């Protein structure tokens, strides 16, 4: 069985796991709010999505994308004055988190705005995202929804997830990213003063426990003290030169608002003390010695000058939906040919897929802490995929 959709990438891009699917392009400064604006009617770009089984073939499912609230205009709920100016909260509206949530609104985006301001537009086979839009905005992040007021839910154990991608325009230094995260399917709507919810792109979290998410549980993170953490499954982090897929398990269910050492802030020397595995267990074939597996030109097994289909399989111990997750496989399809993932040549970390033994061997080979195993490894990641 497979969830599949076509997703051409034309900028730094992402997709967010168990509770919602997220697509995102990075980076740009942004703002967030909790009330729903009334100036522009939200018009989510549609996104093709299919659900496939070996017996029944493929059927289409309703889906669209919505812009992360961090990128949207935020203004006083009953007027037009911005609640954030040059990255700072306006104290007249935001003396504290709760009042800020009551006083400010996150605005909708119409289809013209999605394309001209944020560089996001639907195309017949999927979605195109420009890193620099026609108006000069750099980056965006979008999440997959059911086309209405909820994030799209995916159950991935004993299934495969498939998408088409074009990274030919992504040079070295850019990151096109597609991942799953354990967001609340309503985007936190109904919590505290959050009346905007998934339709307006609220509720983000990831395994890095970011401090720059402005709203958490219906309050403004005015001083940036808190971070927000959750499981993260990076399906695709890539440009035309290299690619990796990476599970990031956590010791807590998400979304989880962290403070202090539980955030695992690297600049405080606490990276491996926090609740999430920030390093993750990545499988980057170039890093693991398969230098001619993926790259630009006909000399590589996977030629990034061409569109490719990327398949990620989530294998359980008993090949059932309820078994423990034990392996994550990667396959490519290009020019009608199925291409298996490149084999690791690193002693002690052999193989072409992610397992707990591969992860521990990789950590030992490169001298890194095995935080993946410490945070529960693939079994724990699989339990998050069940939620």
N, C-alpha and C positions, 0 to 999 in steps of 0.2 A: 504493500500500500504506500501511496506517496501523496504528499502535499506538493504541488508544484506551481510555479509562476515564473513568467519571464521578467527579467529585471536588468535592462541595459544600464550600466553605470557610466556616468560622465563627470563625476566629481568625487570628492571624498564622501563615502556613503556608508550607511549602517543598517542592520536589521535586528530589532529586538524581538522569550523562551516560554515558559510554561503558561504564563497567564496572558501574555500578549505578544504580538509580533511587531517589531519596530524596524523601520528603515531610517537611516540618518546620514546626512552629509555634514562634515565638520570643516572648518571651525568658524565661528563668528561670535562677537559679543552679543548677549541676549538679555531679555527680561522675561518675567513671569508674573501672572496674577491669577486670581481665583474666581471673581465674578465673571459672568459671560457678557461680553460687549454687545452693543446694539447698533453700532455705526455701520458695520459691514456684515452682510449675511455670509456665514461660513459655507463654502462650496468645495467639498473634498474631491480631489482628482480621483477618478475611478482607477482600479488596479485589477487586472485579470488574475484569477486564482482558480486552480482546478484541484479536485480531490479524485484520486485514482486508485482503483483496486485491480488486481489481476483478473478477477472474475467479471467485474462490472464496467471496466473501462473508466473513463474520466467524465466527471460532471463539473460544471462551473459553480462557483460559490460567490455570493456578493462580497465585494471587498473594495476598499478605497484607502487613501492615505491622508493623514492629517499632520499638520506642522506642529512640531514641539512648541509648547508654550514659551520656552526660553527665547524663541525667535520672534514672537509676536509683539505688536504694539500693546503697551499697557498704559492705561489712563484712568483718571478719576471716573468712578462708576457713573456719575451724573453729568459728566462734562468731557472735555477734550485735553485737559492738561496731563502730561505724562507723569506717571508715578515714579519713574526712574530717569534720571538725567546724568549722562556721562558715567553710567555704571553705578550711580549712587541713588539710594532710595530717598525720595523727597519726604522729609520729616513731617511736613504738614499733613500728608496722607498716611505716612507709615511711621508713627512714633513707636510702634511695636508690631509684632507679627500678626496678632489677632485683628487689630484695627486696620492694618494694611490690607488684609484679606477682605474686610468689609468695605473698605473705601475704594478699592481699585478693581478694574475689569480688564480681562484679556480679550483682545478684539479678534473677530473673525477675519478670514481671508477668502476672497473670491478667486475664481479660476484665473482671471487676468493677473491678480496679485501674486498667485502662486508662481506663475511663469515669469512675469516681468520683474518682480521684487526678489523672489527666492530661487528662481531658476529651476522650478519643478513643474513638469508637465506630463500628462498622460500621452502615450504613443500606442499604436495598435497592439504591440506585443508586450507592453509593460509600462515602465516609468523611466523618464529621462531626468537626470539631476545635473545641473551645471554648478561647478564649484563657485564661479563668479557669474552672477546674473547680469542681465542687460542693464540693470540699474546700479550695478557695482556692489551689491551685497555679496559677501563671501560666505559660502556654505549654508547649509540648512540641515535639519534632521526631521525625518517624517516617520510616523508609525502607521502600521496597517490596522485598519478598523473593519468592522462588519458593514461599513457603508452608512452607519447611523451613529449611535451613541456609545458603542462598546469597542474595545480593542479586540482584534481577531485572536481567538484562542487556538493553540496548537498542542496536540498530544503526540509526542515524537517517538516514544519507546516502541520498538518493533516496527518502525516505519522508516521511510526515507523522505528527505526533503530535497526538492529539485528546483533549480532556477537556471535561466539563461543569462549570460552576462557578457558585456563587451568592455574590456579594460584597456583597449588599444590606445586610448587617449590619456591614460593615467600614468604619468612618468614616475621615476624613482623619487621618493620623498612624499608622494601622495598616498593616501590610504582609503581605498574603497571598502567599506565595512558593512556587513550584513549579519545581524545577530539577534538572538532571543534573550529576553530578560524577564524576570519574574515580577512584572508589573501587575497592579490591580486592574482588572478588566474594565472598571469604570473610571480609571484614572484618579481614584480617590474622591470622586464626586459624592457629596453627602457627608464627608468628613470635615469637621470644623466648618469653615466658611467657604469650602470649595463647591461652588455652584456651576463651574465650567465643565470639568471632567474630561473624559476621553475625546469628545468631539473637538475640544480646544487644545488637545495635546498635553494634558497635565499628568503627573504621576511618575515621572522618570526615576529610575534607579539603575545601578549597575555594580559590578564587583569592585570597582575602584572607589566606591563610597564617596562620590563627588560632593564637594562643599558648595559648588556654584549653582545648585538647583535651588531656585529662589523660594519655592513653596513646598512645604512638606506637611501632610495631614491638615490641610486647610489653614495653615499659618505661614506667614512670610519668614524665611530664614534671613532676617534683616542683617544680623551680624556675621553670618556665614559660619557660625560655630559648628553647626550640625552637618553631617553628611548623610547620604541615603544609600543603603547597600542592598544588593540582592544578587542571586545566582545569575550568571551570564554564560551563554553558550555562543561563542564567536564562530559562526558558520563560515565567514569569509572576511578576511582582512588582506587586502591585496592591491597591487598595482600591476603594471605589465612586466615587472622584473621578478617579483616574488609574491608568495601567498602563504597563509597559515590558517589553520582552524584550531580553536582553543576552548576547552571547558574551564570555567572558573567556579568551583563549588564554594559554598559559604557554610558557616557553622550556625546560621540563623535562617529562618524563613523570611522571605522578603515581601514587600519592601520593609526595611528595618532602618529607623532613624538612629544614627550612631552619634556618639559624643566622646571626645577624648581618645584613649588608647584603642577603643573598639573600632574606630575609623581606620586604624592602621596607616596613619599619615607617614609617608616616606621621609618628608623633610624633618620629622621629629625622631627618625630612627625607629619607627614603630610598624614598619611595613608588614612584618610577619607576626605581629601581635594582634592585629585586627581580626574582624569576624569573617573576612572573605579572602580567598586565594587570589591575590592581585596578579601574580605572575601567570597563573594558570598552567596548563600543560599543553604547550603549542606543538603542532606538527608543521614545521616549515621545511619542506624537502631540501631546499638549498642549504639551510643551516645544518641539516642532518646528512649532508654529503652528496645528495642526488642533484648535482649542479646543472645537469642538462635535462631535467625533467620538465621544468616550467620556465618559460621565458619568451622573449620576442624574436620571432623568426622561425623558419622551417627546420632549423637544426634541433629544436626542442621537441620533446614528446608532446607537450601541450603548448601550442603556438598562440601567444597572446595577441598577435596581430589579427586573429580571427575570433568570432563569437564562439563561445563554448557553453556546454551544459554542465553544471556542477551538481553532483549527487552526493548527499551526506546520509549515511545509514546509521541508525541507532540500534545496535544489536543487543538483545537480552540473553541471559544465561540459558533460558529454556525456549527461546524464540516465541515468547508470548508477550502480551501487553503488560502482564503483571510481574514478569521476571525482573531481576536486577540488571541494570545496564552494565555491560562488561566490555563493550568495544564500540568505537566510533570509526566507521569506514569512510573513505573518500574515493569517488570515481569521477572521471570526466568523460564526456561524449563530444567528439569533434570530427567533422567530416564523416559522420555515420559510424565512427569507430569508438568502441568503449576503451578507455585508457585507465588502467589501475594507477593508484597513487605510487609515487616513487618510493623505493626502499631506502630506509635509513642505513647509512654505512658507519654509524658511530658505534663502536664496541660497547656492548652492554645495553644498548637501546635500539636493537634491530627491529625491523618490521615496517609495514606501510600503513598502520592504523594506530589509533590511540587506545591503549589499555593501561591499567594501573601499573603493570610491570614495565611497560614502555616509559611511562611517566617517571617512575622511580629511577629507572636506568638512565634516562636523560638527565635528571637532576644530579645524579652521582657523577655522570660523565663531565658535566659542565661546572660542577662544584656549587650548585644552587641548593638552597633549602627546599626540602620536599614538602612545601606547604599544601600541595594538591592532595597528598595522602593525609596530611594532618587535618585537612578540612573535609575528609570523608571520601575523597576520590570519586570514581564514576558511580558507585552505588548511591552516594549522596546526591550527585548530579541527577541521576535517574529518578530519585524521589522527588526532586524539584520538578522534573518534567511531568510527573504524575499530577501535580497540584493544579 
